[in-house]
Amino acid sequence: MLIIAAFYALYSVTRDLHGDNSESVAQATTNAGRIIHLERWFHVFDEARIQHWFLHDVDFVKFWNDYYASVHFVAVVAVLLLLFFRFPARYRLWRNTLAVTTALALVGFAWFPLLPPRLLPSSYHFVDTLKAIGGLWDFSSGPVNDVSNQYAAMPSLHTAWSAWSSFALFDVVRPWWGRVLLLLYPCATVFCIVVTANHYFADAAGGLVILGLGYLAGRWMTAWRDRQVALAV
């Protein structure tokens, strides 16, 4: 709980310093141009085309709006609790991994504010599905607007957290179909962030990068703590 409170405080500082002020909006717009240029160079700037394949099904898109708003929070808490109570030997490593990954994401939000696809000019043909179709919440509502940073797109914490949830449980899930479902979860999340126009493919890649760095740092932290305990005995 203390770790969560500390990260929320840091997120709040980041939001207040790099939120909707004019300087941040200008920087976020410039960074969006850079991401689009990079994706075009790799021939992967296809998010708008993919989104338009599904916009005709309102209920389908509304489901993904609700998924985006809730699932990654619930999954992270559920996995943390499961590890703590059922697999305590794995808990510290994956807690540390999650902490470092989230810290790296906050650095990204602060130093690389990014305009998400849904806020691009209409010439890019993206649709803000939360605004056009709706769901459990939207960014224009008072409480959500007060706590959200709409330019916290790079890296995608949705992608990082969903992949973290899958990897944290992969070794303890035995049925093959259970492992398949675990691997499908981050894939579904990447689909979600694209079809709702909340992130670019590059953001998803950034989320996987910070997760990899978080895992390496988490392993080092856990091993260092184990050595300290062993020396104290």
C-alpha positions as CSV (number, residue, x, y, z in Angstrom):
1,M,0.0,0.0,0.0
2,L,2.9,2.4,0.8
3,I,4.5,1.7,-2.6
4,I,1.1,2.3,-4.4
5,A,0.7,5.6,-2.4
6,A,4.2,6.7,-3.3
7,F,3.7,6.0,-7.0
8,Y,0.3,7.8,-7.1
9,A,2.0,10.8,-5.5
10,L,4.7,10.8,-8.1
11,Y,2.1,10.4,-10.9
12,S,0.2,13.4,-9.5
13,V,3.3,15.5,-9.5
14,T,4.0,14.4,-13.1
15,R,0.4,15.2,-14.1
16,D,0.5,18.6,-12.5
17,L,3.9,19.6,-14.1
18,H,3.3,18.0,-17.5
19,G,-0.4,17.9,-17.8
20,D,-2.7,20.2,-19.9
21,N,-0.5,23.3,-19.8
22,S,0.3,24.8,-23.2
23,E,4.0,23.9,-23.1
24,S,3.1,20.2,-22.5
25,V,0.5,20.2,-25.2
26,A,3.0,21.6,-27.7
27,Q,5.6,19.1,-26.7
28,A,3.1,16.2,-26.8
29,T,2.1,17.3,-30.4
30,T,5.7,17.5,-31.5
31,N,6.4,14.0,-30.0
32,A,3.4,12.6,-31.8
33,G,4.9,13.7,-35.1
34,R,8.1,12.0,-34.2
35,I,6.3,8.7,-33.3
36,I,4.3,8.8,-36.5
37,H,7.4,9.4,-38.6
38,L,9.1,6.5,-36.9
39,E,6.2,4.2,-37.5
40,R,5.9,5.2,-41.1
41,W,9.6,4.5,-41.5
42,F,8.9,1.0,-40.2
43,H,5.7,0.8,-42.3
44,V,3.5,0.1,-39.2
45,F,1.5,3.3,-38.9
46,D,-1.7,1.3,-39.5
47,E,-3.6,2.0,-36.2
48,A,-6.4,4.1,-37.9
49,R,-7.0,1.4,-40.5
50,I,-7.3,-1.3,-37.9
51,Q,-9.6,0.8,-35.8
52,H,-11.9,1.4,-38.7
53,W,-12.3,-2.3,-39.3
54,F,-14.3,-2.5,-36.1
55,L,-16.1,0.9,-35.6
56,H,-19.3,-0.4,-37.2
57,D,-19.9,-2.6,-34.2
58,V,-20.8,-0.2,-31.4
59,D,-21.2,-2.8,-28.7
60,F,-17.8,-4.4,-29.5
61,V,-16.0,-1.1,-29.3
62,K,-17.8,-0.1,-26.1
63,F,-16.6,-3.4,-24.6
64,W,-13.0,-2.4,-25.3
65,N,-13.6,1.1,-23.9
66,D,-14.7,-0.5,-20.7
67,Y,-11.8,-3.0,-20.9
68,Y,-9.3,-0.1,-21.2
69,A,-10.8,1.6,-18.2
70,S,-10.7,-1.3,-15.7
71,V,-9.1,-4.6,-16.6
72,H,-5.5,-3.7,-16.2
73,F,-6.0,-2.3,-12.7
74,V,-8.0,-5.3,-11.5
75,A,-5.6,-7.8,-13.0
76,V,-2.5,-6.2,-11.3
77,V,-4.1,-6.2,-7.9
78,A,-5.4,-9.7,-8.3
79,V,-2.0,-11.0,-9.4
80,L,-0.2,-9.3,-6.5
81,L,-2.7,-10.7,-4.0
82,L,-2.4,-14.2,-5.5
83,L,1.4,-14.1,-5.4
84,F,1.5,-12.8,-1.9
85,F,-0.9,-15.4,-0.5
86,R,-0.3,-18.5,-2.7
87,F,3.2,-18.0,-4.1
88,P,5.2,-15.9,-1.6
89,A,8.6,-17.1,-3.0
90,R,7.7,-15.3,-6.3
91,Y,6.1,-12.3,-4.8
92,R,9.2,-10.1,-4.0
93,L,10.7,-10.5,-7.5
94,W,7.5,-9.6,-9.3
95,R,6.6,-6.8,-6.8
96,N,10.1,-5.3,-7.4
97,T,9.7,-5.8,-11.2
98,L,6.3,-4.0,-11.1
99,A,7.7,-1.1,-9.0
100,V,10.7,-0.5,-11.3
101,T,8.5,-0.8,-14.4
102,T,6.0,1.7,-13.1
103,A,8.8,4.1,-12.1
104,L,10.3,3.9,-15.6
105,A,6.8,4.7,-17.0
106,L,6.6,7.8,-14.9
107,V,9.9,8.9,-16.2
108,G,8.6,8.4,-19.7
109,F,5.4,10.4,-19.0
110,A,7.5,13.3,-17.6
111,W,10.1,13.5,-20.3
112,F,8.2,12.4,-23.3
113,P,4.6,13.7,-23.2
114,L,2.8,12.3,-26.2
115,L,-0.5,13.1,-27.9
116,P,-2.5,9.9,-28.2
117,P,-4.0,9.0,-31.6
118,R,-7.5,9.9,-30.5
119,L,-6.4,13.5,-30.0
120,L,-4.7,13.9,-33.4
121,P,-6.3,16.2,-36.0
122,S,-9.2,14.7,-38.0
123,S,-7.0,14.3,-41.1
124,Y,-5.4,11.3,-39.4
125,H,-8.9,9.6,-39.4
126,F,-8.8,8.4,-35.8
127,V,-11.9,8.2,-33.7
128,D,-12.0,9.0,-30.0
129,T,-14.2,6.0,-29.1
130,L,-14.7,7.1,-25.5
131,K,-16.1,10.3,-26.7
132,A,-18.0,9.1,-29.7
133,I,-19.3,5.8,-28.3
134,G,-18.8,6.0,-24.6
135,G,-18.3,3.5,-21.8
136,L,-17.8,3.4,-18.1
137,W,-16.1,6.7,-18.0
138,D,-14.6,9.4,-20.3
139,F,-11.8,11.9,-20.0
140,S,-14.1,14.9,-20.0
141,S,-15.9,13.9,-16.8
142,G,-14.8,16.0,-13.8
143,P,-13.3,13.3,-11.5
144,V,-11.5,11.4,-14.4
145,N,-10.2,14.7,-15.9
146,D,-8.9,15.7,-12.5
147,V,-6.8,12.6,-12.0
148,S,-5.7,11.7,-15.5
149,N,-2.8,12.8,-17.7
150,Q,-4.0,12.5,-21.3
151,Y,-0.5,12.8,-22.6
152,A,0.9,9.8,-20.6
153,A,1.0,7.6,-23.7
154,M,4.6,6.6,-24.0
155,P,5.3,4.0,-22.8
156,S,2.0,2.1,-22.6
157,L,1.5,1.1,-19.0
158,H,-1.5,-1.0,-20.0
159,T,0.8,-3.1,-22.1
160,A,3.5,-3.3,-19.5
161,W,1.1,-4.2,-16.7
162,S,-0.8,-6.8,-18.7
163,A,2.5,-8.5,-19.8
164,W,3.7,-8.4,-16.2
165,S,0.6,-10.1,-15.0
166,S,1.1,-12.9,-17.6
167,F,4.8,-13.5,-16.9
168,A,4.3,-13.4,-13.2
169,L,1.9,-16.3,-13.3
170,F,3.2,-18.2,-16.3
171,D,5.5,-20.6,-14.4
172,V,2.8,-21.5,-11.9
173,V,0.0,-22.2,-14.3
174,R,0.2,-25.8,-15.4
175,P,-2.6,-26.4,-18.0
176,W,-1.5,-25.5,-21.5
177,W,-4.7,-23.7,-22.1
178,G,-4.1,-21.6,-19.0
179,R,-0.8,-20.5,-20.4
180,V,-2.3,-19.7,-23.7
181,L,-4.9,-17.5,-22.0
182,L,-2.1,-15.8,-20.1
183,L,-0.3,-15.0,-23.3
184,L,-3.5,-13.8,-25.0
185,Y,-4.1,-11.3,-22.3
186,P,-1.3,-8.8,-23.3
187,C,-2.2,-9.4,-26.9
188,A,-5.8,-8.4,-26.2
189,T,-4.6,-5.4,-24.4
190,V,-2.5,-4.2,-27.3
191,F,-5.6,-4.7,-29.5
192,C,-7.6,-2.7,-27.0
193,I,-5.2,0.3,-26.9
194,V,-5.2,0.4,-30.7
195,V,-8.9,0.0,-31.4
196,T,-9.7,2.7,-28.9
197,A,-7.0,5.0,-30.3
198,N,-5.4,5.5,-27.0
199,H,-1.9,4.4,-28.0
200,Y,0.4,3.8,-31.0
201,F,2.1,0.5,-31.6
202,A,5.3,2.3,-30.5
203,D,3.8,2.9,-27.1
204,A,3.2,-0.9,-26.7
205,A,6.8,-1.6,-27.7
206,G,7.9,1.0,-25.1
207,G,5.8,-0.8,-22.5
208,L,7.5,-4.1,-23.2
209,V,10.9,-2.4,-23.1
210,I,10.4,-0.9,-19.6
211,L,9.0,-4.3,-18.4
212,G,12.2,-6.0,-19.6
213,L,14.3,-3.4,-17.8
214,G,12.1,-3.6,-14.7
215,Y,12.5,-7.4,-14.6
216,L,16.3,-7.1,-14.8
217,A,16.4,-4.5,-12.1
218,G,13.9,-6.5,-10.0
219,R,16.1,-9.6,-10.2
220,W,19.1,-7.6,-9.1
221,M,17.1,-5.9,-6.2
222,T,15.8,-9.3,-5.0
223,A,19.2,-11.0,-5.1
224,W,20.8,-8.1,-3.4
225,R,18.3,-8.2,-0.6
226,D,18.7,-12.0,-0.2
227,R,22.5,-11.5,0.1
228,Q,21.9,-8.9,2.8
229,V,19.6,-11.2,4.8
230,A,22.1,-14.1,4.4
231,L,25.0,-12.0,5.7
232,A,22.9,-10.8,8.7
233,V,22.1,-14.4,9.8
